[in-house]
Amino acid sequence: MKISSPAFEHGEKIPEQYTCDGVNMSPPLDISEVPLEAKSLILIMYDPDIPPIVKERFGIKEWTHWILFNIDPSTIQIPEGLSTHTHLGNQGINTNGKAGYGGPNPPDGQHRYAFRLYALDKTIPMNNGATREGIEKLMKGSIIAQAEFMGTYDKKK
């Protein structure tokens, strides 16, 4: 399984329009080679580089920027600027407490932003507004493939 973006290459800078310094809209993502037995896909975008004080304050290891789950496994592209209400799947709650996309906004220099895609052998019996913890609990034992794509961003000064 593969995930990529026509807007930027793996490991490259995420274009400004997809960040807090721009329009803050979700980037387009391409999906390929999904296993035939997949019943749904889950996308989780997160920042693994948050500072220790943020980890401590929120009691987290990573900052979750976006969760899209119960994506049809025949999906080949997640379009740019996906809104909170979408036909592609359900929107989970990000660390900011909102459903939908929250773009890169690093507080202390350059951070990495991972787009991790999971193929599951089931759908998740939750609706919009589900938490990452709840979704990950229901994913256990059902992941049949996963892929990751990463970009970086350093906030404008």
C-alpha distance (Angstrom), angle and dihedral (degrees) to the residues before:
residue distance angle dihedral
M1 . . .
K2 3.79 . .
I3 3.80 137.6 .
S4 3.81 125.0 -170.7
S5 3.79 141.3 147.1
P6 3.80 131.0 -124.3
A7 3.84 86.7 -149.4
F8 3.83 98.1 63.6
E9 3.80 141.3 -0.1
H10 3.81 126.0 -109.1
G11 3.81 109.0 -80.2
E12 3.82 93.3 12.4
K13 3.80 129.8 116.3
I14 3.79 115.7 -76.6
P15 3.83 108.5 -121.3
E16 3.79 113.6 -104.0
Q17 3.82 96.3 -115.3
Y18 3.83 88.8 68.5
T19 3.83 93.1 54.6
C20 3.80 142.8 67.0
D21 3.81 88.6 -90.8
G22 3.79 91.8 58.6
V23 3.80 137.4 30.6
N24 3.83 90.4 -49.8
M25 3.78 93.8 -134.5
S26 3.77 125.4 149.2
P27 3.81 116.6 -95.7
P28 3.80 122.1 -119.6
L29 3.80 112.5 -97.4
D30 3.80 129.0 -163.3
I31 3.80 121.4 -148.4
S32 3.80 126.0 -163.4
E33 3.78 143.5 161.9
V34 3.82 95.1 31.5
P35 3.81 110.6 174.9
L36 3.81 112.8 -102.5
E37 3.81 91.6 -127.6
A38 3.84 92.5 58.6
K39 3.80 114.9 120.0
S40 3.81 96.4 -175.5
L41 3.80 143.9 -2.4
I42 3.79 130.3 -134.2
L43 3.80 125.6 -159.1
I44 3.80 120.1 -161.7
M45 3.81 119.8 -179.4
Y46 3.78 114.4 -165.2
D47 3.80 144.5 163.1
P48 3.83 112.4 -129.5
D49 3.82 92.5 -176.8
I50 3.79 101.7 70.8
P51 3.82 114.1 140.0
P52 3.83 120.2 -101.5
I53 3.81 91.9 -109.9
V54 3.82 90.4 58.6
K55 3.81 91.4 46.8
E56 3.79 89.1 51.4
R57 3.79 96.0 44.3
F58 3.81 95.0 49.9
G59 3.81 98.0 29.7
I60 3.82 91.8 -124.9
K61 3.81 139.2 123.1
E62 3.82 96.4 -150.0
W63 3.78 135.8 21.8
T64 3.80 110.0 -117.7
H65 3.81 111.2 -142.7
W66 3.79 101.4 173.4
I67 3.79 141.0 3.7
L68 3.79 122.6 -170.9
F69 3.79 115.1 173.9
N70 3.80 140.5 174.3
I71 3.79 89.0 38.0
D72 3.80 112.0 170.0
P73 3.83 107.3 -104.5
S74 3.81 90.6 -132.8
T75 3.83 89.6 65.4
I76 3.80 111.5 119.6
Q77 3.82 99.1 177.3
I78 3.78 138.0 28.4
P79 3.80 102.7 -153.7
E80 3.79 126.3 -128.2
G81 3.79 116.4 -93.0
L82 3.78 97.9 20.9
S83 3.80 108.4 -172.1
T84 3.79 128.4 -138.0
H85 3.80 90.6 -97.1
T86 3.76 110.8 56.2
H87 3.78 139.3 160.3
L88 3.82 90.2 -141.9
G89 3.79 96.4 76.7
N90 3.77 144.4 -61.9
Q91 3.81 124.4 -47.5
G92 3.79 117.8 -130.7
I93 3.78 127.2 -153.5
N94 3.82 116.8 -89.9
T95 3.82 124.5 -147.7
N96 3.81 88.9 -89.8
G97 3.81 87.4 64.1
K98 3.80 94.4 -111.9
A99 3.78 132.3 118.2
G100 3.78 112.8 -121.6
Y101 3.77 138.2 26.5
G102 3.79 124.2 -19.8
G103 3.78 110.9 -178.2
P104 3.79 130.8 -139.4
N105 3.80 114.3 -63.4
P106 3.81 106.9 162.3
P107 3.81 113.9 -168.6
D108 3.80 96.7 -157.6
G109 3.79 117.7 30.3
Q110 3.79 131.2 -64.0
H111 3.79 118.9 -2.2
R112 3.79 133.6 -177.9
Y113 3.80 119.9 -121.5
A114 3.78 117.9 -157.8
F115 3.79 125.4 -158.1
R116 3.80 104.0 -160.5
L117 3.78 118.1 -170.6
Y118 3.80 122.4 -163.1
A119 3.81 128.7 -167.6
L120 3.80 112.8 -150.9
D121 3.78 133.6 -166.3
K122 3.82 89.2 -134.1
T123 3.79 142.6 27.3
I124 3.80 121.2 -103.2
P125 3.83 112.2 -109.5
M126 3.81 94.0 -137.2
N127 3.80 134.6 99.3
N128 3.81 135.1 -138.3
G129 3.77 111.3 -50.3
A130 3.80 97.7 41.4
T131 3.80 116.9 148.5
R132 3.79 125.4 -118.6
E133 3.79 89.9 -119.1
G134 3.80 92.0 53.8
I135 3.79 93.1 46.4
E136 3.82 93.6 46.8
K137 3.80 90.6 49.8
L138 3.81 90.3 55.3
M139 3.83 91.9 44.6
K140 3.81 93.4 60.9
G141 3.78 111.6 115.8
S142 3.80 92.6 6.9
I143 3.83 102.7 79.8
I144 3.80 110.5 112.0
A145 3.82 98.2 169.1
Q146 3.78 140.7 -0.3
A147 3.78 138.1 -169.9
E148 3.78 134.6 -175.3
F149 3.78 135.4 -152.4
M150 3.79 122.4 -174.5
G151 3.78 138.2 -161.0
T152 3.78 133.2 175.1
Y153 3.79 134.7 -136.6
D154 3.80 137.0 -173.7
K155 3.79 113.5 -167.1
K156 3.80 118.5 -118.7
K157 3.76 113.4 -100.7
